[in-house]
Amino acid sequence: MATTDTTATVEQSRAVARHVRVTPQKARRVVALIRGKRAPEAVATLRFAPQGASEPIRKVLESAIANARVKADAHAQRFDERELVVAHAFVDEGPTMKRFRPRAQGRAGRIMKRTSHITVVVEQVPTADTATSKSSKGGKR
């Protein structure tokens, strides 16, 4: 069994919300806003986004941040929420509920109530000031 250095590994945590009653197309528009951003910035973006899908996505993101905190505590590592980045965020299509509405002349119109599976993965990366202080020493200009 190979040994790994716990300080050198990049920690990833994820959270999934299934069967969320928002269409995947609308949720994907909101998820695109936060992909690649730092976690506090992404939470602030979702908090003030006018789309209805931003609330469940924000809850999933906050759950992923909490999962990262629990994982860091379990491994006795330091945790800083500002070092978390939204590594992956995607929306898959869930089951569609089919409903019918009466239409003219005895017909029935189908209503599709779509659901989504929202997945957010956050990973811990060093902050920009620590990375620039290491790279600025002895480099070319």
Secondary structure, 3 states (H helix, E strand, C coil): CCCCCCCCCCCEEEEEEEEECCCHHHHHHHHHHHCCCEHHHHHHHHHCCCCCCHHHHHHHHHHHHHHHHHHHHHCCCCCCHHHEEEEEEEEEECCCEEEEEECHHHCEEEEEECCEEEEEEEEECCCHHHHHHHHCCCCCC
